[in-house]
Amino acid sequence: MSDTGCGLKSPKSQEDDNREEKLYGNVFAELESVDLPLETSLGSVYDDQPNAHRRFMEKLDVRIRNHDREIEKMCNFHHQGFVDAITELLKVRADAKKLMGQVSDTNRRLQDAGREVTAQTQEVIRCRVQQRNMATTVEKLQLCIPVLEMYSKLKEQLESKRYYSALKTMEQLENLYIPRVSQYRFCQIMAETLPKLREEIKDVSMSDLKDFLESIRKHSDKIGETAMRQAQQHRTFNSAVQKQVTLSCTKPLYGLNGRTSLHHNGLSPEETADEDDADDEVLTAQDLVDFSPVYRCLHIYTVLGDRETFENYYRKQRKKQARLVLQPQSNMHETVEGYRRYFNQIVGFFVVEDHILHATRGLVTRAFTDELWNMALSKIIAVLRTHSSYCTDPDLVLELKNLIVIFADTLQGYGFPVNRLFDLLFEVRDQYNETLLKKWALVFREIFEQDNYSPIPVENEEEYKAVISRFPFHDAEIEKQQFPKKLPMSQSVPQIYAQVKEFIYASLKFSESLHRSWTEIDDMLRKSTNLLLTRTLSSCLQNLIKKPHIGLTELVQIIINTTHLEQACKYLEDFITNITNVSPETVHTTRLYGLSTFKDARHAAEGEIYTKLNQKIDEFIQLADYEWCMVESDGRASGYLMDLINFLRSTFQVFTHLPGKVAQTACMSACKHLATSLMQMLLDSELKQVTMGAVQQFNLDVIQCELFASSEPVPGFQGDTLQLAFIDLRQLLDLFMVWDWSTYLADYGQPTSKYLRVNPSTALALLEKMKDTGKKNNIFSQFRKNDRDKQKLIETVVKQLRSLVNGMSQHS
C-alpha cells in the first residue's frame, strides 16, 4: 500500500519533507532580512530540485497567510487603545491652537524687544574681537619689527660692502632675533637665506682678495722703488754726516774723480739732486696699496670659523707670486733698468709681506717670511751670478753693485738677513775687476798703438810741467838743460801711469759702500792693481814686444819706458796710501808687483832685441853672393858686409840710452851670431868647392868684422873681449891662408896651440872643399901639373885630420 492510500508517509518521505521545510524556512528568513541580496536567496531555491518553483510559491503563500493572521491579531489587540488616543488628541487640539497663538504673540513681542539689544551686542562683540586682534598684532609686530630692522641693516651693510659688520648682524639675527619669531614664514625664509649670504660674503671677499693680490703684483715695482729710494736717502744722509765728521777729524781722502769728494751713495750728483727734489713726494706702501681687502677677508673668514683656509690660500698665492717675481727677464743683464725693475719688484713683495706680518695677527708668521726670504735669496744669488757673468761693461757692473747694496740695505732695514748678498758682492767684485781689466787692456793697446816710441819733446816750461804733473819724473841733468829738450820716455809712459791711477779710482768705486774697513779696501785696491800690472799690462807689453812692426828702435824705447814705469811704482803705492789712509808699514799690507812686471817686460824686450838683431843680420847674410870659385880676391870687403856693419853701428848708437849691460849684451850677441853665420856659410854642406881666392875674399870680410869689434861700438868692453867673438873664424882662416898644417898638427891638443879654436872636423870639411876632385875645375888642378908633391901633402893632411876626427869620436 502506498503512503497516499493509507494516509501515512514513510520515514524517508517524512525526512524529505522536514529538510524541504527547513530549506524554505531559511529562504524566507533570508528574504525577510534586508541584509542579504535577493539573488543569493532565490538562487538557492531555483537551483535545488525540479518543481521547486511551484513548491516555493506554495510555501510562500502559506507564509503570507500566516503573517496576515498575526497582523490581524495584533491590530485587534491594540485597536481600542488607538481609538482612545485619537479621542484624547481631538480634545486637546483646541487648547493647542490657543496656546500656539499665545506663544507666537509672546515670541513676536520678545523678538521686537530684543532686536535692538542684539544689534548692540553684536557691535560690542565685533569691537572686542577687533581690539583683541589689534593687541595681538601689536605684540607680534613688536617682536617682528627688530628682526626686519636688523635684516634691513644687513642688506645695507652688504650693499655698502661692510661685510664684517654684516656677519655680526647675521650672528645677532640667528642667535637673538629670529628665534623669537621663528613661527612666521618670513623668518624661516630669512633663516634659510643667511647661510647663502655668508657664502656670498666669502666669495665676494675672496674675489676682493684676488683683486688685491693682483693689485700688489702690479704695484710691487712702485712699492719697491719707493722703499729703495727711502733707504738710499737714509744712506746718503748717513754718508754725508760721516763725511763731515771725517773731514773735520782727518785729512781729505781722494775721491772717485781725483778730488776730495766721495759719493758714497754710488750715484751721480745729478741723480742725488733729483732725489733731494723728490724727498717730499716719497710715498709709503700704505699710500700706494689699499690693504683693507686683506684685513676684511681675514676678519670675515675668522668670524666664519674658516681662518685656516684663508691663511693657507693667502700663503700659497704669495708663494706663487714670489716665484713669478723672482723670475728675471732673459735680457735683464743688458741694461741697469732691467736689474732695477727686478730688485724693485722683490723689495715691493717683501715690504708688503712685512706690513702684513705686523698689521695682522698670524696671517703670515716670521717663520713663513723667513722661509720665503731664504728661498728668494737663493734664487736671487743664482740669478745675479748668471746674469752678472754676461756683463762686459764695467760701468754696468758698478751700477749693478750699487743696486745690490741699496737692495740689501733696504731689506736689512725690514729685518731680513742680507749677509749672503754682501758675500755675493765679492764675487761680483771679481767680475767687475775682470771687466775693468778687459777695458784697460783695450786702453793700453790703444796707447801703445798711438805711441811714436820716441822721447817726448818739450818746447817750454809749461809743456814740461804738464808732463811731470801727469807722471812723477825727476832728472837733475835734464832739468838743467835749456829748452827745447827731450824727456827720455815716450808719450805712452805718462798715459799708462794716468790710466793705472784711473783704474785704481774705478776699483775704489766698487769697494765703497760695502761696509768694509779702509784696511780691507786698501787690500782690495792693491790686489786689483797687481792684477792690472802683472796680467793686463804685462800681457799688453808682451804682445807689443812680439808684434812684427816693432823694430829695434821701438824696442829700445820700450825698455826705457819700462824702466821709468818701474821707478814710478813707489808713487802708485803712495797714491793708494793717500786714498785709504792705511800705512804701508801695516803687517798685512799687500805690496805692488809692478817691479817684477816691468822687469819681465824689459827682459822680454831685451830678448826681442837680440832676436831682431840676429834676424836683421840673417837678412844681410842672405844678400851675400860669394864667387866660391874665384881665382883671387877683389881686394876689398863685400858690399853686403859693409852695409851690415854700418847698420850695426847706427843701431848701437841708439843703444846709448839703454842700460850699459843691455847694450853690451846686444852687441856681443850680434857679433857672435855674425861669426856663427859666417862660419855656417863657409861650411855649408851644399857648398862643394872653395878656391883659395874665395877664402882670401872671405878673410877680408872677417877682417872688417874684427875692425868693427875693435872700434868699441858699445862702450864698456874690456880689451879685445868683443873681438873674441870672431876668434874661431880668425884661427881657421889663418890656418888656410898661411897653410901652416905642420904647426896645427904638431900643436893639436896643446893649450898653447896657435890654432887652439880650430876643430879638426871643421878644418877637414873646408879642406875637402879645396882639394882636387878630379873632373871638377878647382884651384888644385894646376898642382897635378906643377906640384904633385903639394897635392900629396893635402891628401896626407886630410888623412891625419880624419884620424883626429875618428879619435875624437871614439874618445867621446
MARDOPA-763082 format. One record per residue (C-alpha): residue number from 1; residue in one letter; x, y, z negated. Coordinates in pm, whole numbers. Layout:
BEGIN
  resi  resn       X       Y       Z
   NUM     A       X       Y       Z
...
***
This chain:
BEGIN
  resi  resn       X       Y       Z
     1     M       0       0       0
     2     S     127     337      86
     3     D     175     617    -154
     4     T    -103     819       8
     5     G    -350     544      -8
     6     C    -325     476    -372
     7     G    -276     840    -473
     8     L      66     777    -622
     9     K     409     881    -500
    10     S     713     667    -504
    11     P    1010     772    -718
    12     K    1212     866    -413
    13     S     933    1089    -279
    14     Q     899    1242    -622
    15     E    1272    1322    -631
    16     D    1249    1484    -287
    17     D     963    1699    -393
    18     N    1148    1814    -700
    19     R    1453    1903    -500
    20     E    1241    2089    -247
    21     E    1062    2272    -524
    22     K    1390    2370    -678
    23     L    1523    2489    -347
    24     Y    1228    2714    -272
    25     G    1232    2837    -625
    26     N    1587    2957    -576
    27     V    1499    3109    -241
    28     F    1209    3307    -388
    29     A    1427    3421    -672
    30     E    1682    3547    -421
    31     L    1411    3717    -211
    32     E    1269    3889    -516
    33     S    1615    4006    -605
    34     V    1727    4334    -446
    35     D    2100    4249    -462
    36     L    2122    3976    -200
    37     P    2060    4030     170
    38     L    1757    3854     332
    39     E    1976    3697     599
    40     T    2153    3477     346
    41     S    1836    3355     170
    42     L    1633    3295     483
    43     G    1925    3122     649
    44     S    1932    2858     376
    45     V    1556    2790     438
    46     Y    1573    2752     815
    47     D    1897    2557     814
    48     D    1764    2277     595
    49     Q    1510    2035     748
    50     P    1252    2022    1026
    51     N     917    2184     942
    52     A    1095    2380     678
    53     H     931    2700     803
    54     R     583    2568     758
    55     R     653    2430     416
    56     F     825    2755     323
    57     M     521    2958     429
    58     E     300    2732     230
    59     K     513    2767     -72
    60     L     528    3141     -17
    61     D     151    3169      -5
    62     V     127    2971    -328
    63     R     386    3205    -482
    64     I     195    3516    -372
    65     R    -133    3387    -516
    66     N      37    3315    -847
    67     H     173    3673    -865
    68     D    -169    3817    -777
    69     R    -327    3629   -1065
    70     E     -60    3760   -1305
    71     I    -112    4119   -1185
    72     E    -479    4087   -1225
    73     K    -440    3956   -1580
    74     M    -207    4245   -1670
    75     C    -445    4506   -1526
    76     N    -732    4361   -1711
    77     F    -527    4378   -2032
    78     H    -429    4750   -2000
    79     H    -742    4886   -1831
    80     Q    -916    5012   -2146
    81     G    -608    5196   -2269
    82     F    -571    5362   -1932
    83     V    -928    5480   -1934
    84     D    -885    5621   -2286
    85     A    -570    5807   -2187
    86     I    -737    5968   -1888
    87     T   -1022    6079   -2105
    88     E    -782    6245   -2352
    89     L    -594    6422   -2075
    90     L    -911    6570   -1939
    91     K    -986    6709   -2280
    92     V    -651    6892   -2320
    93     R    -646    7031   -1965
    94     A    -839    7343   -2055
    95     D    -621    7412   -2358
    96     A    -307    7358   -2150
    97     K    -420    7610   -1891
    98     K    -490    7862   -2160
    99     L    -152    7804   -2326
   100     M      21    7832   -1990
   101     G    -138    8168   -1934
   102     Q     -23    8293   -2273
   103     V     330    8166   -2227
   104     S     350    8325   -1886
   105     D     232    8654   -2021
   106     T     478    8637   -2312
   107     N     763    8546   -2080
   108     R     674    8833   -1848
   109     R     681    9082   -2132
   110     L    1012    8936   -2268
   111     Q    1173    8949   -1927
   112     D    1071    9306   -1882
   113     A    1206    9396   -2223
   114     G    1548    9211   -2184
   115     R    1625    9309   -1827
   116     E    1796    9639   -1931
   117     V    1986    9472   -2218
   118     T    2106    9202   -1984
   119     A    2235    9459   -1738
   120     Q    2424    9644   -2012
   121     T    2562    9317   -2149
   122     Q    2696    9213   -1808
   123     E    2869    9551   -1772
   124     V    3025    9511   -2115
   125     I    3143    9161   -2029
   126     R    3286    9280   -1699
   127     C    3474    9564   -1871
   128     R    3606    9334   -2138
   129     V    3737    9095   -1869
   130     Q    3899    9382   -1681
   131     Q    4057    9509   -2000
   132     R    4194    9170   -2084
   133     N    4330    9123   -1728
   134     M    4493    9465   -1735
   135     A    4660    9394   -2067
   136     T    4784    9062   -1938
   137     T    4904    9226   -1618
   138     V    5091    9497   -1805
   139     E    5252    9241   -2029
   140     K    5368    9031   -1733
   141     L    5480    9336   -1540
   142     Q    5691    9445   -1834
   143     L    5867    9112   -1806
   144     C    5899    9121   -1426
   145     I    5999    9483   -1370
   146     P    6352    9442   -1527
   147     V    6403    9139   -1307
   148     L    6305    9330    -998
   149     E    6514    9628   -1102
   150     M    6818    9406   -1153
   151     Y    6761    9238    -819
   152     S    6727    9578    -653
   153     K    7051    9680    -825
   154     L    7210    9362    -696
   155     K    7108    9448    -340
   156     E    7250    9798    -372
   157     Q    7578    9660    -506
   158     L    7601    9417    -218
   159     E    7531    9689      36
   160     S    7797    9913    -121
   161     K    8041    9613    -130
   162     R    8072    9625    -510
   163     Y    8093    9250    -519
   164     Y    8244    9213    -864
   165     S    7958    9418   -1017
   166     A    7712    9220    -807
   167     L    7840    8897    -956
   168     K    7799    9037   -1306
   169     T    7442    9137   -1216
   170     M    7374    8786   -1083
   171     E    7502    8640   -1406
   172     Q    7263    8859   -1608
   173     L    6973    8768   -1379
   174     E    7037    8398   -1414
   175     N    7104    8388   -1787
   176     L    6879    8661   -1922
   177     Y    6607    8790   -1691
   178     I    6487    8511   -1465
   179     P    6429    8256   -1748
   180     R    6166    8494   -1895
   181     V    5951    8486   -1581
   182     S    6063    8162   -1423
   183     Q    5698    8052   -1370
   184     Y    5649    8303   -1092
   185     R    5724    8209    -736
   186     F    5923    8520    -656
   187     C    6158    8435    -942
   188     Q    6201    8087    -808
   189     I    6289    8237    -469
   190     M    6537    8469    -643
   191     A    6696    8180    -827
   192     E    6731    7988    -502
   193     T    6881    8293    -328
   194     L    7152    8373    -585
   195     P    7385    8076    -502
   196     K    7365    8173    -135
   197     L    7453    8531    -224
   198     R    7751    8404    -422
   199     E    7876    8213    -121
   200     E    7822    8518      96
   201     I    8024    8725    -150
   202     K    8302    8465    -143
   203     D    8301    8463     233
   204     V    8297    8841     259
   205     S    8571    8885       0
   206     M    8779    8618     173
   207     S    8727    8799     501
   208     D    8840    9121     335
   209     L    9146    8938     204
   210     K    9230    8812     552
   211     D    9196    9166     683
   212     F    9424    9281     403
   213     L    9685    9017     485
   214     E    9674    9122     849
   215     S    9698    9485     746
   216     I   10006    9441     527
   217     R   10165    9235     801
   218     K   10126    9535    1030
   219     H   10230    9785     762
   220     S   10529    9587     630
   221     D   10758    9773     868
   222     K   10647   10112     739
   223     I   10647    9998     374
   224     G   11000    9862     412
   225     E   11117   10176     588
   226     T   10977   10387     305
   227     A   11134   10171      34
   228     M   11472   10165     208
   229     R   11463   10541     257
   230     Q   11396   10588    -114
   231     A   11683   10355    -202
   232     Q   11904   10540      46
   233     Q   11821   10877    -104
   234     H   11884   10746    -453
   235     R   12221   10604    -349
   236     T   12310   10928    -167
   237     F   12232   11128    -479
   238     N   12442   10899    -699
   239     S   12727   10915    -448
   240     A   12711   11294    -445
   241     V   12723   11306    -824
   242     Q   13010   11058    -835
   243     K   13193   11250    -564
   244     Q   13153   11575    -758
   245     V   13294   11412   -1069
   246     T   13581   11261    -870
   247     L   13666   11592    -705
   248     S   13672   11766   -1040
   249     C   13888   11500   -1206
   250     T   14124   11365    -938
   251     K   14290   11478    -620
   252     P   14087   11475    -299
   253     L   14058   11148    -114
   254     Y   14092   11105     259
   255     G   13759   11087     435
   256     L   13645   10890     733
   257     N   13729   11174     967
   258     G   14062   11255     813
   259     R   13917   11524     588
   260     T   13831   11513     220
   261     S   13458   11440     250
   262     L   13330   11085     217
   263     H   12985   10985     346
   264     H   12920   10700     110
   265     N   12575   10651     249
   266     G   12710   10534     580
   267     L   12502   10789     769
   268     S   12599   11086     977
   269     P   12549   11436     832
   270     E   12264   11488    1077
   271     E   12085   11177     955
   272     T   12142   11284     593
   273     A   11993   11625     668
   274     D   11694   11459     831
   275     E   11640   11250     521
   276     D   11665   11556     296
   277     D   11396   11723     504
   278     A   11177   11416     472
   279     D   11201   11392      91
   280     D   10861   11549      38
   281     E   10699   11315     288
   282     V   10803   10985     129
   283     L   10503   10762      65
   284     T   10470   10470    -170
   285     A   10341   10127     -79
   286     Q   10012   10206    -252
   287     D    9971   10509     -28
   288     L   10020   10301     284
   289     V    9815    9995     191
   290     D    9484    9957       4
   291     F    9533    9671    -241
   292     S    9170    9675    -361
   293     P    9070    9374    -141
   294     V    9319    9160    -331
   295     Y    9202    9276    -671
   296     R    8837    9244    -570
   297     C    8881    8897    -425
   298     L    9080    8784    -726
   299     H    8811    8907    -968
   300     I    8536    8753    -761
   301     Y    8699    8412    -749
   302     T    8782    8439   -1118
   303     V    8417    8513   -1204
   304     L    8306    8229    -978
   305     G    8544    7992   -1155
   306     D    8742    7927    -839
   307     R    9057    8132    -912
   308     E    9294    7841    -847
   309     T    9159    7801    -493
   310     F    9213    8170    -428
   311     E    9568    8166    -570
   312     N    9664    7864    -361
   313     Y    9519    8021     -46
   314     Y    9694    8354    -105
   315     R   10031    8194    -173
   316     K   10001    7962     126
   317     Q    9917    8252     358
   318     R   10200    8465     222
   319     K   10446    8181     275
   320     K   10333    8160     636
   321     Q   10373    8535     674
   322     A   10717    8515     514
   323     R   10827    8263     775
   324     L   10694    8490    1051
   325     V   10871    8794     904
   326     L   11199    8605     876
   327     Q   11190    8501    1241
   328     P   11404    8755    1430
   329     Q   11373    8863    1789
   330     S   11613    8692    2024
   331     N   11774    9022    2129
   332     M   11796    9167    1778
   333     H   12177    9184    1794
   334     E   12172    9420    2092
   335     T   12070    9737    1904
   336     V   12071    9862    1548
   337     E   11697    9927    1576
   338     G   11642    9554    1609
   339     Y   11820    9494    1278
   340     R   11641    9790    1117
   341     R   11296    9656    1209
   342     Y   11394    9314    1083
   343     F   11509    9450     745
   344     N   11211    9686     715
   345     Q   10965    9401     759
   346     I   11139    9185     499
   347     V   11164    9468     247
   348     G   10800    9558     308
   349     F   10697    9198     249
   350     F   10877    9170     -86
   351     V   10774    9519    -201
   352     V   10413    9408    -157
   353     E   10480    9084    -344
   354     D   10649    9274    -626
   355     H   10350    9507    -651
   356     I   10109    9212    -654
   357     L   10325    9044    -920
   358     H   10300    9341   -1155
   359     A    9947    9457   -1069
   360     T    9775    9118   -1107
   361     R    9794    8856   -1374
   362     G    9904    8527   -1235
   363     L    9808    8567    -870
   364     V   10178    8537    -795
   365     T   10437    8445   -1054
   366     R   10802    8532   -1089
   367     A   10884    8172   -1007
   368     F   10684    8198    -685
   369     T   10852    8522    -576
   370     D   11194    8380    -667
   371     E   11119    8073    -456
   372     L   11011    8294    -166
   373     W   11321    8512    -204
   374     N   11561    8218    -218
   375     M   11402    8073      94
   376     A   11413    8412     264
   377     L   11770    8480     154
   378     S   11898    8157     305
   379     K   11716    8233     630
   380     I   11839    8595     634
   381     I   12200    8493     583
   382     A   12177    8230     858
   383     V   12016    8481    1096
   384     L   12273    8752    1022
   385     R   12560    8506    1062
   386     T   12429    8403    1401
   387     H   12337    8744    1537
   388     S   12638    8932    1399
   389     S   12863    8685    1579
   390     Y   12717    8818    1906
   391     C   12812    9178    1825
   392     T   13111    9306    2019
   393     D   13069    9674    1934
   394     P   13235    9771    1602
   395     D   13002   10071    1567
   396     L   12704    9837    1581
   397     V   12864    9604    1324
   398     L   12930    9905    1099
   399     E   12569   10018    1127
   400     L   12462    9661    1051
   401     K   12679    9668     740
   402     N   12520    9995     627
   403     L   12176    9847     682
   404     I   12267    9534     483
   405     V   12393    9749     195
   406     I   12075    9959     191
   407     F   11867    9642     228
   408     A   12047    9480     -65
   409     D   12027    9791    -284
   410     T   11655    9827    -211
   411     L   11567    9470    -306
   412     Q   11804    9477    -602
   413     G   11604    9773    -728
   414     Y   11296    9547    -726
   415     G   11475    9281    -930
   416     F   11580    9041    -654
   417     P   11934    8893    -676
   418     V   12146    9003    -379
   419     N   12495    8875    -461
   420     R   12486    8640    -165
   421     L   12423    8934      65
   422     F   12736    9109     -58
   423     D   12926    8782     -12
   424     L   12791    8777     342
   425     L   12927    9127     393
   426     F   13278    8988     355
   427     E   13206    8755     645
   428     V   13061    9048     841
   429     R   13373    9245     748
   430     D   13585    8979     915
   431     Q   13361    9005    1222
   432     Y   13392    9384    1208
   433     N   13769    9358    1190
   434     E   13767    9124    1488
   435     T   13562    9370    1693
   436     L   13791    9652    1581
   437     L   14096    9452    1684
   438     K   13944    9384    2025
   439     K   13856    9751    2067
   440     W   14201    9867    1961
   441     A   14361    9609    2189
   442     L   14193    9790    2478
   443     V   14305   10124    2334
   444     F   14666   10006    2303
   445     R   14664    9860    2654
   446     E   14531   10186    2795
   447     I   14800   10383    2609
   448     F   15073   10155    2743
   449     E   14933   10173    3095
   450     Q   14926   10553    3091
   451     D   15271   10593    2935
   452     N   15551   10710    3166
   453     Y   15818   10545    2945
   454     S   16037   10847    2940
   455     P   16142   11073    2649
   456     I   15888   11336    2550
   457     P   15986   11678    2684
   458     V   15916   11978    2461
   459     E   15944   12326    2604
   460     N   15900   12531    2289
   461     E   15849   12523    1914
   462     E   15472   12496    1945
   463     E   15491   12179    2152
   464     Y   15749   12036    1914
   465     K   15526   12098    1611
   466     A   15230   11948    1796
   467     V   15425   11624    1840
   468     I   15560   11598    1487
   469     S   15215   11678    1348
   470     R   15092   11356    1508
   471     F   15400   11148    1436
   472     P   15648   11164    1147
   473     F   15967   11230    1342
   474     H   16273   11394    1188
   475     D   16615   11415    1352
   476     A   16860   11682    1240
   477     E   17063   11678    1562
   478     I   16759   11715    1787
   479     E   16619   11990    1565
   480     K   16944   12184    1617
   481     Q   16916   12160    1995
   482     Q   16782   12451    2193
   483     F   16452   12437    2381
   484     P   16367   12280    2616
   485     K   16473   11944    2475
   486     K   16360   11584    2476
   487     L   16249   11359    2194
   488     P   16382   11003    2223
   489     M   16046   10824    2212
   490     S   15786   10829    2487
   491     Q   15434   10968    2468
   492     S   15285   10634    2359
   493     V   15456   10643    2017
   494     P   15255   10930    1859
   495     Q   14943   10795    2028
   496     I   14995   10447    1882
   497     Y   15064   10595    1540
   498     A   14749   10807    1557
   499     Q   14542   10508    1668
   500     V   14671   10297    1380
   501     K   14551   10571    1144
   502     E   14216   10578    1323
   503     F   14194   10203    1277
   504     I   14254   10247     904
   505     Y   13976   10506     895
   506     A   13746   10266    1078
   507     S   13831    9984     835
   508     L   13767   10218     545
   509     K   13418   10289     674
   510     F   13324    9926     626
   511     S   13489    9898     284
   512     E   13280   10178     139
   513     S   12954   10115     -45
   514     L   13043    9751    -108
   515     H   13058    9811    -485
   516     R   13428    9721    -483
   517     S   13715    9883    -671
   518     W   13967   10100    -490
   519     T   14228    9833    -558
   520     E   14021    9584    -360
   521     I   13959    9842     -88
   522     D   14332    9909     -72
   523     D   14397    9539     -30
   524     M   14132    9517     246
   525     L   14284    9811     432
   526     R   14634    9671     415
   527     K   14526    9326     528
   528     S   14327    9459     822
   529     T   14615    9691     916
   530     N   14852    9397     901
   531     L   14625    9210    1140
   532     L   14629    9508    1373
   533     L   15009    9528    1367
   534     T   15102    9160    1365
   535     R   14837    9032    1601
   536     T   14683    9303    1819
   537     L   14968    9549    1863
   538     S   15225    9271    1869
   539     S   15029    9086    2138
   540     C   14990    9404    2343
   541     L   15364    9471    2318
   542     Q   15449    9115    2414
   543     N   15215    9129    2714
   544     L   15354    9467    2811
   545     I   15709    9339    2799
   546     K   15618    9039    3016
   547     K   15449    9245    3289
   548     P   15629    9227    3623
   549     H   15621    9601    3689
   550     I   15805    9680    3366
   551     G   16162    9743    3466
   552     L   16485    9777    3273
   553     T   16434   10149    3214
   554     E   16088   10084    3069
   555     L   16221    9801    2853
   556     V   16492   10027    2716
   557     Q   16229   10288    2631
   558     I   16010   10020    2468
   559     I   16300    9921    2242
   560     I   16349   10287    2147
   561     N   15975   10324    2085
   562     T   15952   10018    1862
   563     T   16250   10146    1662
   564     H   16067   10472    1584
   565     L   15738   10293    1513
   566     E   15921   10065    1273
   567     Q   16063   10365    1093
   568     A   15710   10513    1069
   569     C   15567   10212     885
   570     K   15654   10360     546
   571     Y   15441   10664     635
   572     L   15147   10434     708
   573     E   15198   10282     361
   574     D   15182   10631     212
   575     F   14877   10710     424
   576     I   14683   10415     280
   577     T   14802   10502     -70
   578     N   14669   10857     -33
   579     I   14330   10721      77
   580     T   14286   10470    -205
   581     N   14498   10639    -471
   582     V   14639   10294    -557
   583     S   15006   10296    -640
   584     P   15218   10083    -403
   585     E   15405    9950    -707
   586     T   15094    9764    -819
   587     V   15166    9393    -863
   588     H   14906    9270    -617
   589     T   14953    9539    -353
   590     T   14990    9388      -6
   591     R   15282    9516     197
   592     L   15255    9612     563
   593     Y   15420    9374     805
   594     G   15491    9638    1069
   595     L   15866    9599    1033
   596     S   15861    9237    1145
   597     T   15611    9319    1420
   598     F   15828    9584    1578
   599     K   16143    9379    1526
   600     D   15986    9086    1706
   601     A   15872    9315    1989
   602     R   16217    9466    2009
   603     H   16380    9124    2023
   604     A   16137    9021    2296
   605     A   16219    9339    2489
   606     E   16589    9272    2448
   607     G   16545    8918    2573
   608     E   16341    9051    2864
   609     I   16621    9300    2940
   610     Y   16869    9015    2956
   611     T   16631    8815    3175
   612     K   16559    9101    3413
   613     L   16928    9191    3437
   614     N   17004    8834    3534
   615     Q   16717    8833    3781
   616     K   16848    9154    3937
   617     I   17196    9004    3958
   618     D   17044    8696    4125
   619     E   16873    8923    4377
   620     F   17210    9081    4467
   621     I   17379    8740    4478
   622     Q   17116    8622    4724
   623     L   17233    8902    4954
   624     A   17585    8753    4965
   625     D   17683    8638    5311
   626     Y   18034    8489    5293
   627     E   18202    8355    5605
   628     W   18348    8049    5438
   629     C   18544    7954    5747
   630     M   18724    8289    5789
   631     V   19097    8270    5857
   632     E   19185    8567    5638
   633     S   19001    8817    5416
   634     D   18866    9158    5513
   635     G   19095    9329    5266
   636     R   18804    9485    5074
   637     A   18532    9364    4840
   638     S   18193    9251    4972
   639     G   17925    9515    5009
   640     Y   17664    9328    4806
   641     L   17903    9305    4512
   642     M   17985    9673    4516
   643     D   17612    9751    4520
   644     L   17566    9514    4227
   645     I   17844    9681    4028
   646     N   17702   10027    4099
   647     F   17361    9905    3980
   648     L   17512    9769    3661
   649     R   17698   10094    3595
   650     S   17382   10305    3633
   651     T   17182   10060    3426
   652     F   17429   10056    3140
   653     Q   17430   10434    3138
   654     V   17061   10416    3047
   655     F   17154   10186    2761
   656     T   17327   10471    2580
   657     H   17010   10529    2372
   658     L   16992   10165    2269
   659     P   17149   10034    1954
   660     G   17515    9951    2031
   661     K   17478    9578    1973
   662     V   17187    9555    2216
   663     A   17378    9734    2492
   664     Q   17691    9522    2433
   665     T   17490    9201    2435
   666     A   17315    9302    2757
   667     C   17648    9390    2921
   668     M   17817    9068    2811
   669     S   17513    8864    2918
   670     A   17517    9030    3260
   671     C   17889    8968    3312
   672     K   17862    8605    3206
   673     H   17564    8548    3432
   674     L   17751    8714    3722
   675     A   18057    8495    3664
   676     T   17842    8183    3640
   677     S   17650    8273    3957
   678     L   17976    8331    4150
   679     M   18115    8001    4026
   680     Q   17798    7818    4130
   681     M   17813    7983    4470
   682     L   18171    7867    4522
   683     L   18097    7513    4407
   684     D   17758    7478    4577
   685     S   17711    7117    4692
   686     E   17566    7234    5020
   687     L   17888    7423    5095
   688     K   18103    7163    5269
   689     Q   18404    7362    5389
   690     V   18600    7661    5249
   691     T   18905    7824    5404
   692     M   19187    7997    5221
   693     G   19078    8324    5379
   694     A   18735    8283    5225
   695     V   18900    8213    4887
   696     Q   19103    8530    4925
   697     Q   18788    8730    5007
   698     F   18612    8576    4709
   699     N   18913    8672    4497
   700     L   18874    9036    4599
   701     D   18513    9032    4474
   702     V   18616    8879    4144
   703     I   18886    9146    4107
   704     Q   18611    9412    4138
   705     C   18415    9236    3868
   706     E   18719    9235    3643
   707     L   18779    9602    3710
   708     F   18416    9674    3616
   709     A   18455    9479    3293
   710     S   18777    9662    3207
   711     S   18616   10003    3269
   712     E   18413    9960    2946
   713     P   18066   10020    3095
   714     V   17926    9996    2742
   715     P   18135   10130    2455
   716     G   18222    9917    2158
   717     F   18403    9618    2311
   718     Q   18738    9534    2163
   719     G   19028    9487    2407
   720     D   18955    9271    2708
   721     T   18658    9095    2547
   722     L   18432    9172    2841
   723     Q   18693    9053    3093
   724     L   18692    8711    2932
   725     A   18353    8654    3099
   726     F   18542    8605    3430
   727     I   18839    8406    3289
   728     D   18719    8075    3432
   729     L   18692    8223    3780
   730     R   19025    8405    3748
   731     Q   19224    8095    3650
   732     L   19057    7882    3920
   733     L   19127    8138    4192
   734     D   19486    8192    4069
   735     L   19544    7820    4088
   736     F   19439    7807    4452
   737     M   19592    8140    4554
   738     V   19936    8054    4408
   739     W   19894    7682    4490
   740     D   20050    7605    4155
   741     W   19938    7244    4124
   742     S   20256    7117    3968
   743     T   20216    7356    3673
   744     Y   19847    7273    3637
   745     L   19907    6900    3639
   746     A   20211    6923    3414
   747     D   20047    7150    3152
   748     Y   19698    6996    3167
   749     G   19559    6942    2822
   750     Q   19813    7173    2655
   751     P   19675    7465    2451
   752     T   19930    7694    2609
   753     S   19844    7592    2963
   754     K   19825    7876    3212
   755     Y   19516    7717    3366
   756     L   19350    7602    3045
   757     R   18996    7709    3160
   758     V   19016    7518    3491
   759     N   18827    7192    3469
   760     P   18971    6904    3685
   761     S   18627    6832    3832
   762     T   18587    7198    3931
   763     A   18930    7208    4093
   764     L   18864    6876    4265
   765     A   18532    6996    4408
   766     L   18687    7310    4556
   767     L   18998    7128    4680
   768     E   18788    6870    4864
   769     K   18610    7155    5045
   770     M   18954    7281    5162
   771     K   19126    6956    5264
   772     D   19138    6827    5620
   773     T   18822    6637    5716
   774     G   18947    6509    6049
   775     K   18696    6627    6305
   776     K   18593    6942    6127
   777     N   18768    7263    6213
   778     N   18934    7384    5898
   779     I   19241    7565    5788
   780     F   19441    7249    5739
   781     S   19407    7135    6099
   782     Q   19741    7306    6172
   783     F   19907    7118    5893
   784     R   19866    6795    6081
   785     K   20083    6951    6347
   786     N   20319    7168    6149
   787     D   20339    7043    5793
   788     R   20222    6687    5730
   789     D   20405    6688    5401
   790     K   20171    6955    5259
   791     Q   19872    6751    5368
   792     K   20011    6455    5185
   793     L   20064    6677    4882
   794     I   19698    6776    4889
   795     E   19593    6414    4903
   796     T   19826    6337    4618
   797     V   19676    6622    4412
   798     V   19326    6503    4493
   799     K   19414    6155    4368
   800     Q   19563    6291    4049
   801     L   19262    6516    3989
   802     R   19029    6222    4041
   803     S   19228    6019    3793
   804     L   19196    6304    3544
   805     V   18823    6325    3604
   806     N   18785    5948    3565
   807     G   18991    5958    3249
   808     M   18768    6230    3108
   809     S   18455    6032    3188
   810     Q   18596    5714    3028
   811     H   18704    5911    2724
   812     S   18361    6072    2691
***
